[in-house]
Amino acid sequence: MAKVTLILPFLCAPELAEIEGCKGLETQKRGAMRAGERQEQARCHRGRDQTHRPDIDGEVIRSARLLHVDDVDLDASVEAARIAREYGLPVTSDIEQTSEGVRALIDAVTVPIFAEHVPAALTGEADMARALTALRGPHHSMVAVTLGARGAMLLEGAHLHHEPGVPVKPVDTTGAGDVFRGAFIHALLRGDSPRDILRFANAAAALSCTKMGAMSSAPTLADVTAFATKATKTD
């Protein structure tokens, strides 16, 4: 199994940061990322005092094959990404904020994955391809954006890839974005092509929408593989 370290800052009382808060968040994310069937490690880094440097265990990061961060606590995520890149690890991110502060996180990671509204808000470009081009940095191996039912888009160098969503009858879309990113990471680590990464992640997200709940709707690797294969044959 591929080992992925998740640095998931959680704002809670300092005395609970390493116990209750992290335990609950780890369980939530473990369910959302189940499509990749891999081991995750979650650590909390801060309490209410936001003025000190994030306390991040670099050894935990070094033991992973990939680091995934989000934009909940930008300082902690940027610091974790910096450590991971020092170890030569790929760093993916979940970016939904449109504040100026999020640009530091975009610069810190190697594969930013944006929510649909973010690229245009940060660049002023209505055209998604131009927006992704504007956001791409020289250290980004890929720049991706989720497009809901319309699938996802990925910019790799000068090559723009767009894969449409897989048609399903949605029951509940809760957690679909987390499942997409989990499947994206799984496909990335096993060496899939950009097109196949998007296809696999789209299939996982679509399949998760056919069941109720966030954790309970997260599909297994076997289910996603079978569903993605079927969807590809019907293209």
N, C-alpha and C positions, 0 to 999 in steps of 0.2 A: 504494500500500500504506500502511496505517496504521502509524505508527512508535510503538512502545511501548518505554519504557525500563524495564528490570528492575534493581532494586537488590538484589543477591543476596549478602548478607554470607557470607563463607566463612572458617571458622576454620582457619588454616594458618600456617606459619612466615612471618614478615614478608618474608623475601627471596623467597618463592614467591608472595606474595599477588597480584602483578600479572602473574604468568606462568603457572605450571602450574595452580594452584588455580582461577583464574578461567577459564582456557581450558577446563578439563574441565567446570566447572559451566555455562559458557555453552553448550557443546555439548549438555549434558544438557537444559537448559531450552529450547534452540532446537528440539530434537526434540519435546519435550513440548508446545510451543506451536505446532507446525506447522499446526494446524487453522486458525489465523487467517492464515497465510501473510504474516507481517509481519516487519519488521526489529526485532530486539531488540538491546539493548546491555547487557552485564552488566559490573559493576565489583565488585571486592572492596575491602573497606574496612578490615579489621582483621587483625592477626596475633594473637599470644598475649597481648599487652598489652591488656587490656580497660578500662583506666582512662582513656584519652584520648578526646577527642571524635572521632566518626567523621569521616574525611576523605572528603567527598562532593563531587563536582564538580557544582555547581549548573547550570553551562552545559549539561551533558549532559542533565539533567532538563528544563531549560527548552526544549530542542529537541524534546521528545517531545509527544505528544498525551495520554498517560496514563502514570502511574507505577504499577507493581505491586510490592508488597513482601511479605515473609513474616515469620514470627515466629522465625526461626533466631537472628538477632541483633537483639534488640528496640531497643537504643539506635540502631543504624545505621538501622533501618527507620523509627523514629519521626522521626529527624532528616531523612531523605530525604523522608518524607511532609510534614513541616513546610515544607521548601523547595518541594516541588511545589505545595502549597496556596497558598503565597505567589505563585506564578506562575499561579494559577487553574486548575491541572490537576486532573482527577479522579484519585483514588488508590484503587486496589483492593488487597485484601490476602488472603493465605492464612493463616487462623488456626486452628491445631490445639492450641495450648497452652491450659491452663486455670489457669495461675498468676495471681496478682494482678497481676504485672508486665505481663501482656498487655493489661490494660485501657488502658494508655497508648497502645498501638498502635491499639486499637479507637477511641479518641478522636482519633487523629491522621489516620485515613484517612476517605475519604468513602463508600466502598462496601466494608464488611467482608464477607468470604465465609467463613463458619464451617464447620468439619467438624461432622458430626452430633452428636457428644457434647459439644461446647463450650457451646452456649447454656444447656442445663440445668445443667451444672456451674458456670457462672459466675453464674447467677441463682437456682438452686434451683427453677425452674419446670419441671415435667414437661411441661406443654403448650407445644409449640413456638411457637405464635403468641404466647402471653404472654411467652415467653422472648425472642423477637425484639423485641417491643415494649419490654421492659425494657432491652434492650441498645441500642436505637436512640437516637442522639443528634440534636440539632437540626440538625447539619451533615451528617448522613447522607442522601444522596439515595436510597439503597437499602440494605437489610440482607438478606443472603442466607445460606442454609444448604444444604449438600448432604445428601441423604438416601439415598445408595447406590442400590440397585435401585428404591427408591420415588420417585426423582426428586429434586426440589429445591423449595425454598420461598423466596419473596422478599417482603419487606415494603417497600412504597413509600408513604410517608405513612400513611394509615389503610387502605390497600388491601393485602390479603394475597393473594398469588398462589401457587398450588401446581400444579406440572405433574408428572404421574407419569413414571417412568422409561420408556424405550423397551425393550420386551421383546427380548432377544437370548439366544443360547446362549453364555454367557461362557466364554472360554478362559483369559484372564489379565486380572485387574483392575489390574495394576501400571500406574501412570501415569494412571489414569482421572481422578483428581482434578485433576491438572495439565492434562489435556486439557479437562476441564470449564471450568476457569478461563480457559484460553486462548480457548475458544469464547465464553464469557461476555463476555470483554473485546472480542472481535471484534464480537459482536452489539451490545454497548453502544455502541461507537464508530461503528457505522454507523447508529445511531439506532433500533434495534428497540424495540418495546414490551416492558415487563417480561415479559409472557407469552411473547412470541417469543424473548426472550433465554434464558429457561429452556428452552424447547423446543429451541432450537438447541444449547445447551450440553449438555442431556440426550442429544440425538442424537449429538453428538460423543463424549461419554464412553462411551455404549453401544457405539458403533461401535469405539472403541479396545479394548473388552473382547473383541472377537471375534478378536484376533490376539495372539500371544505378544510379550512384551517391553514395555519402557517407551517407548523412542524409536521402535523399529520399528513399533509399533502405532498411533502417532499418525497420524490420517487427514488427508488433504488437504482444503482448503476445498471443492473440487468434490465430493468424496465425502460430506462432511458435509451439504452443501446438498441433494444428491440424496437422501440417507438421511433427512434431516429432513423433506423434502417428502413422501416416501413414507409416513413415520410419521404425519404430520399427516392425510393422506388416509384413513388406516385408523383414525383416532380414532373 
